[in-house]
Amino acid sequence: MTDAATEKAQAAHAGLEAPRTIVVIGGGQAAGWVVKTLRKEGFDGRLVMIADEVHLPYERPPLSKAVLAGEADIDTVRLVKPDDFDALNVEAWQPDCASAIDREQRIVRTQSGRDVQYDRLVIATGGAARKLPDALVKTSHVTYLRTLDEAVALGERLRASKRVLVVGGGWIGLEVAATARKLGVDATVVEGAPRLCARSLPPMVSGFLLELHRANGVDVRLNASLVKLEDHPHDANRIRATFADGSTLDADFAVAGIGLTPHTALAEAAGVKVDDGIVVDHFGATDDPRIFACGDVANHPSAWLKRRVRLESWANAQNQAISTAKALLGTFEPYADIPWFWSDQYDVNLQILGDIPGDAQLAVRGDLPGKRATLFHLEDGAIRGVIAINTPRELKLSRKWMNQGRSIDLATLTDASTALA
Ligand SMILES: Cc1cc2nc3c(=O)[nH]c(=O)nc-3n(C[C@H](O)[C@H](O)[C@H](O)COP(=O)(O)OP(=O)(O)OC[C@H]3O[C@@H](n4cnc5c(N)ncnc54)[C@H](O)[C@@H]3O)c2cc1C
């Protein structure tokens, strides 16, 4: 990040009056961190949060894990306890949906007919689970997973089922399959690509996940091109999937985990720049100095990746929101975290930190088939990216070295008999 970028952000801020009313659209993790941080940083003006879910801000990672398994409920996933949220003195307009932004008059309108004038606006609208094409789906027995209510309903349905069809071999699909197996439900995962999580993992780790799921009894079908999902011809309470090669598969119902569509329509309609997410700078500011965005919906310049990116991760939703809230009040701390994501499947905790190109030559430390290994992508003797499989301590150390830009000796790194220190 350049000093010029900070100077530009500071100049835009200096040209505006101090905010008295801040409006936040969205009620997820990013929105929650924005309102928390604004109050922590001393903002004592009017704070309005417009959110279309009934629940106060909560964290989504447990939805495909403990909540789905029936081991956790709303109280374990809340970002802020109800009493602490009351203390923040936020006008939570929920459930209500922001339907338009009038930039000229600086007004946000909602579906229920309310409106509010803002001095600053934060769009933290996240995204929705991408839907299968209508032309393919001829049954009502297809579900998606994004919200707490969906997770609870899906968990109940899983517990009442014998076989689930999971469409999509990405993170959500694989976590749902793992939880289904935990509940004793048979699971088939169908993936159109030749390998699992192909967008975020190198082939070696896709192969590891494939083995992991097959070993846990999941029927994983790669290169599977789904052409139809319909009611079972003899039982309308079940489904039948048909594939391009003519084969069919029967299940009680299907869950599709095929990606996320960012909620950018509001911003786009208001003329805010959108390009795979709302385009923001290092401080969350859009091309309108009064409007900011953060979390899954924002596309930001990543200092680590050296390119623009829209991240869908817990850490991004929290830390980008904190940086954005501070910038709203004139404290410019660029959001420059190394991208970090984790997933839990069966007895495996997998974490990805930094940059792992699909064709990266990975240095392996430990025993991948034995489910305890750290894989490093090095560039010019320094770590650019890490995949840690049940090795959280090594991930923590790597993060420290990456932030320090430290040079690493490859032989030491890959010698698992020498402790990393
Ligand atoms: C099942 C699941 C499991 C996950 N597991 C992991 C994990 O293991 N590790 C990890 O790093 N990340 C994980 N994630 C990703 C992480 O949870 C997200 O990156 C994070 O929730 C993004 O937060 P957000 O606030 O940007 O968006 P969201 O959480 O989507 O929140 C946005 C909110 O705004 C609301 N909204 C949208 N439009 C409007 C409008 N016009 N008016 C009012 N409200 C509106 C939405 O309904 C939503 O409630 C997981 C996500 C899911 C769904």
The ligand as an SDF file (V2000), in Angstrom:
LIG
                    3D

 53 58  0  0  0  0  0  0  0  0999 V2000
  -22.2480  -22.1980    6.3190 C   0  0  0  0  0  0  0  0  0  0  0  0
  -21.0310  -21.2960    6.3230 C   0  0  0  0  0  0  0  0  0  0  0  0
  -19.8470  -21.7560    6.8770 C   0  0  0  0  0  0  0  0  0  0  0  0
  -18.7120  -20.9540    6.8730 C   0  0  0  0  0  0  0  0  0  0  0  0
  -17.5620  -21.4340    7.4160 N   0  0  0  0  0  0  0  0  0  0  0  0
  -16.4520  -20.6570    7.4160 C   0  0  0  0  0  0  0  0  0  0  0  0
  -15.2400  -21.1540    7.9810 C   0  0  0  0  0  0  0  0  0  0  0  0
  -15.1690  -22.2800    8.4700 O   0  0  0  0  0  0  0  0  0  0  0  0
  -14.1540  -20.3300    7.9670 N   0  0  0  0  0  0  0  0  0  0  0  0
  -14.1980  -19.0750    7.4630 C   0  0  0  0  0  0  0  0  0  0  0  0
  -13.1590  -18.3690    7.4660 O   0  0  0  0  0  0  0  0  0  0  0  0
  -15.3470  -18.5780    6.9210 N   0  0  0  0  0  0  0  0  0  0  0  0
  -16.4570  -19.3400    6.8850 C   0  0  0  0  0  0  0  0  0  0  0  0
  -17.6310  -18.8490    6.3500 N   0  0  0  0  0  0  0  0  0  0  0  0
  -17.6250  -17.5020    5.7520 C   0  0  0  0  0  0  0  0  0  0  0  0
  -17.9870  -16.4020    6.7420 C   0  0  0  0  0  0  0  0  0  0  0  0
  -19.0000  -16.8030    7.6070 O   0  0  0  0  0  0  0  0  0  0  0  0
  -18.4200  -15.1770    5.9240 C   0  0  0  0  0  0  0  0  0  0  0  0
  -17.2890  -14.7350    5.2300 O   0  0  0  0  0  0  0  0  0  0  0  0
  -18.9920  -14.0620    6.7870 C   0  0  0  0  0  0  0  0  0  0  0  0
  -20.1900  -14.4830    7.3860 O   0  0  0  0  0  0  0  0  0  0  0  0
  -19.2640  -12.8160    5.9540 C   0  0  0  0  0  0  0  0  0  0  0  0
  -19.8820  -11.8510    6.7540 O   0  0  0  0  0  0  0  0  0  0  0  0
  -20.6250  -10.5890    6.1260 P   0  0  0  0  0  0  0  0  0  0  0  0
  -21.1520   -9.8170    7.2840 O   0  0  0  0  0  0  0  0  0  0  0  0
  -19.7650   -9.9340    5.1370 O   0  0  0  0  0  0  0  0  0  0  0  0
  -21.8470  -11.1800    5.2810 O   0  0  0  0  0  0  0  0  0  0  0  0
  -23.1090  -11.9920    5.7590 P   0  0  0  0  0  0  0  0  0  0  0  0
  -22.7390  -12.8940    6.8630 O   0  0  0  0  0  0  0  0  0  0  0  0
  -23.7160  -12.5710    4.5310 O   0  0  0  0  0  0  0  0  0  0  0  0
  -24.1030  -10.8930    6.3460 O   0  0  0  0  0  0  0  0  0  0  0  0
  -24.8040   -9.9890    5.5350 C   0  0  0  0  0  0  0  0  0  0  0  0
  -26.1660   -9.7660    6.1080 C   0  0  0  0  0  0  0  0  0  0  0  0
  -26.7940   -8.6720    5.4390 O   0  0  0  0  0  0  0  0  0  0  0  0
  -28.1270   -9.0110    5.1190 C   0  0  0  0  0  0  0  0  0  0  0  0
  -28.5810   -8.1970    3.9860 N   0  0  0  0  0  0  0  0  0  0  0  0
  -28.2330   -8.3450    2.6820 C   0  0  0  0  0  0  0  0  0  0  0  0
  -28.8440   -7.4050    1.9230 N   0  0  0  0  0  0  0  0  0  0  0  0
  -29.5750   -6.6480    2.7610 C   0  0  0  0  0  0  0  0  0  0  0  0
  -30.4130   -5.5230    2.5710 C   0  0  0  0  0  0  0  0  0  0  0  0
  -30.6230   -4.9810    1.3920 N   0  0  0  0  0  0  0  0  0  0  0  0
  -31.0380   -4.9960    3.6500 N   0  0  0  0  0  0  0  0  0  0  0  0
  -30.8390   -5.5430    4.8920 C   0  0  0  0  0  0  0  0  0  0  0  0
  -30.0420   -6.5970    5.1220 N   0  0  0  0  0  0  0  0  0  0  0  0
  -29.4220   -7.1480    4.0750 C   0  0  0  0  0  0  0  0  0  0  0  0
  -28.0160  -10.4990    4.8270 C   0  0  0  0  0  0  0  0  0  0  0  0
  -29.2760  -11.1370    4.8790 O   0  0  0  0  0  0  0  0  0  0  0  0
  -27.0830  -10.9450    5.9200 C   0  0  0  0  0  0  0  0  0  0  0  0
  -27.7920  -11.1900    7.1130 O   0  0  0  0  0  0  0  0  0  0  0  0
  -18.7800  -19.6420    6.3200 C   0  0  0  0  0  0  0  0  0  0  0  0
  -19.9730  -19.1890    5.7550 C   0  0  0  0  0  0  0  0  0  0  0  0
  -21.0900  -20.0080    5.7530 C   0  0  0  0  0  0  0  0  0  0  0  0
  -22.3780  -19.5140    5.1290 C   0  0  0  0  0  0  0  0  0  0  0  0
  1  2  1  0
  2  3  1  0
  2 52  2  0
  3  4  2  0
  4  5  1  0
  4 50  1  0
  5  6  2  0
  6  7  1  0
  6 13  1  0
  7  8  2  0
  7  9  1  0
  9 10  1  0
 10 11  2  0
 10 12  1  0
 12 13  2  0
 13 14  1  0
 14 15  1  0
 14 50  1  0
 15 16  1  0
 16 17  1  0
 16 18  1  0
 18 19  1  0
 18 20  1  0
 20 21  1  0
 20 22  1  0
 22 23  1  0
 23 24  1  0
 24 25  2  0
 24 26  1  0
 24 27  1  0
 27 28  1  0
 28 29  2  0
 28 30  1  0
 28 31  1  0
 31 32  1  0
 32 33  1  0
 33 34  1  0
 33 48  1  0
 34 35  1  0
 35 36  1  0
 35 46  1  0
 36 37  1  0
 36 45  1  0
 37 38  2  0
 38 39  1  0
 39 40  1  0
 39 45  2  0
 40 41  1  0
 40 42  2  0
 42 43  1  0
 43 44  2  0
 44 45  1  0
 46 47  1  0
 46 48  1  0
 48 49  1  0
 50 51  2  0
 51 52  1  0
 52 53  1  0
M  END
$$$$
